[in-house]
Amino acid sequence: MNSKRIAFALCGSYCTFSKAIPQMEKLKEQGYDIIPIMSQNASSTDTRFGTAKEFLDKLENISQKKVIRTIKDAEPLGPENMCDALVIAPCTGNTLAKLSNGVIDTSVTMSCKSLLRVGKPVVIALASNDALGISAQNLGKVMNFKNLYLVPMQQDDIIKKPNSLVADFDKVIPTLEKALEHQQIRPLFI
């Protein structure tokens, strides 16, 4: 790979942190310089999956950098050429809706805008309970955005959550590799 600087953002799909964080660790092991980012909710909410402090400490330990948590700190990522790509894993339906409608009000949405404005790839690993419901329109919109690439996804529980889609987190790195070549990995839906 030519690129070695990756911003890695987590949104509030806390139940998928256990799948997303190992991908960040693998990138670090492969020699990538990681810039950690967390949405304000993800970085401040304690849940049954762990405390905010535990997750902040873990990301800072992996990356050896402070987690970006504010819009102000996220804005220079693209213009100052601080990274070569952004991975949002997990990306919630809420963040997807904001991105599809140009709402920039979190560190994660600003990170995305910052990279897209300079033509750099953004990889989204969706985790949403409503991606096939009312949020489907947002998924359809972002699928047409230039420089935005989706990690292959599937329904995670077709009986209890028939509108839910979750990325295959094991495909984050292959999707990133293709995105750095400005290609979408296939198939998109598993």
C-alpha positions in Angstrom: 0.0 0.0 0.0 1.1 3.5 -0.8 -0.8 5.1 2.1 0.3 4.9 5.6 -1.9 7.6 7.5 -5.4 6.6 8.3 -8.0 8.4 10.4 -10.2 5.9 12.2 -13.5 7.2 13.6 -16.0 5.4 15.9 -19.7 6.4 16.2 -22.1 5.2 18.9 -22.9 1.7 17.7 -21.4 0.4 20.9 -22.2 -3.2 20.3 -19.9 -3.2 17.3 -16.9 -1.6 19.0 -15.6 -5.1 19.7 -15.5 -5.7 15.9 -14.3 -2.3 14.8 -11.4 -1.8 17.3 -9.6 -5.0 16.2 -9.5 -3.6 12.6 -7.8 -0.5 13.9 -5.3 -2.7 15.7 -4.6 -4.7 12.5 -4.0 -1.5 10.6 -1.5 -0.4 13.3 0.2 -3.8 13.1 0.5 -3.4 9.3 2.5 -0.2 9.9 -0.3 2.4 9.5 -0.1 5.7 11.4 -3.6 5.9 13.0 -5.4 9.1 14.0 -8.3 8.1 16.3 -11.6 10.0 16.2 -14.8 9.4 18.2 -18.1 11.2 18.0 -19.0 13.1 21.1 -21.6 10.5 22.1 -19.3 7.6 21.5 -16.5 9.3 23.6 -18.7 10.2 26.5 -21.3 7.5 27.0 -20.9 4.5 29.3 -22.8 1.5 28.2 -23.1 -2.2 29.0 -20.4 -2.7 26.4 -17.8 -0.6 28.3 -17.1 2.8 29.7 -16.2 5.8 27.6 -12.9 6.0 29.4 -12.1 2.4 28.6 -12.6 3.0 24.9 -10.8 6.3 24.9 -7.8 4.7 26.6 -7.9 1.7 24.3 -7.8 3.9 21.1 -5.1 6.2 22.5 -3.0 3.1 23.5 -3.4 1.7 19.9 -2.6 4.9 18.1 -0.3 6.6 20.7 -2.4 9.8 19.9 -5.1 11.7 21.7 -8.6 10.9 20.3 -10.1 13.7 18.2 -13.4 14.6 19.8 -14.3 18.1 18.5 -15.3 19.6 15.3 -12.4 22.1 15.6 -9.8 19.4 15.9 -11.3 17.4 13.0 -11.5 20.2 10.5 -7.8 20.3 9.5 -7.5 16.6 8.7 -8.0 17.1 4.9 -6.7 20.6 4.2 -3.5 20.0 6.2 -3.0 16.6 4.6 -2.9 14.9 8.0 -4.1 11.5 6.6 -4.7 9.7 3.4 -8.1 8.2 4.1 -10.8 8.0 6.8 -12.5 4.9 8.1 -15.8 5.3 9.9 -16.3 2.0 11.7 -18.9 1.8 13.0 -21.0 4.4 11.2 -24.4 4.7 12.8 -27.6 5.4 10.9 -27.7 8.8 12.5 -24.2 9.7 11.2 -25.2 8.3 7.8 -28.2 10.5 7.7 -26.2 13.6 8.6 -23.6 12.8 5.9 -26.2 12.2 3.2 -27.8 15.5 4.0 -24.7 17.6 4.5 -25.1 18.1 8.3 -21.7 18.7 9.8 -22.2 18.8 13.6 -19.8 16.2 15.1 -16.2 15.4 15.0 -16.9 12.4 12.7 -19.1 14.3 10.2 -16.5 17.1 10.1 -13.7 14.5 9.5 -15.7 13.1 6.6 -16.3 16.6 5.1 -12.7 17.5 5.6 -11.4 14.6 3.6 -14.1 14.6 0.9 -13.4 18.3 0.2 -9.8 17.5 -0.8 -10.8 14.3 -2.7 -9.6 11.7 -0.3 -11.4 8.4 0.3 -13.8 7.8 3.1 -14.7 4.2 4.1 -18.0 3.6 5.9 -18.7 0.4 7.9 -22.4 0.8 8.6 -24.1 -0.5 11.7 -27.8 0.6 11.7 -31.0 -0.9 12.9 -32.9 1.0 10.3 -30.8 1.0 7.2 -33.5 -0.9 5.3 -36.3 1.2 6.7 -36.7 4.9 6.7 -32.9 5.3 6.6 -32.6 3.4 3.3 -32.9 6.7 1.4 -29.7 7.9 3.2 -27.8 4.8 2.2 -29.0 5.2 -1.4 -27.8 8.8 -1.4 -24.3 8.1 -0.1 -23.8 5.2 -2.5 -23.6 7.9 -5.2 -21.1 10.2 -3.4 -17.7 10.5 -5.0 -14.8 9.2 -2.9 -17.1 7.5 -0.4 -16.8 3.7 -0.2 -18.9 1.2 1.7 -17.7 -1.9 3.6 -19.8 -4.9 2.4 -22.8 -5.4 4.7 -25.6 -7.8 5.5 -28.7 -8.1 7.6 -27.7 -9.2 11.1 -31.0 -10.5 12.4 -33.7 -10.8 9.7 -36.3 -12.0 12.2 -35.9 -9.6 15.2 -34.4 -6.6 13.2 -35.5 -6.9 9.6 -34.4 -3.4 8.7 -30.9 -3.7 10.2 -27.7 -3.8 8.2 -24.2 -4.3 9.7 -20.9 -4.2 7.9 -18.7 -7.2 7.7 -15.9 -5.7 9.8 -13.4 -8.2 8.6 -13.7 -6.4 5.2 -12.8 -3.0 6.5 -9.1 -3.3 5.5 -9.8 -4.8 2.0 -12.4 -2.0 1.4 -9.8 0.6 2.5 -7.2 -0.9 0.2 -9.6 -0.7 -2.8 -10.8 2.8 -1.7 -7.2 4.0 -1.8 -7.3 2.9 -5.5 -10.6 4.7 -5.9 -12.5 1.5 -6.3 -15.5 0.0 -4.4 -15.0 -3.5 -3.2 -17.5 -6.0 -4.4 -20.0 -7.4 -3.5 -21.5 -4.6 -1.5 -24.3 -6.7 0.0 -23.6 -10.2 1.4 
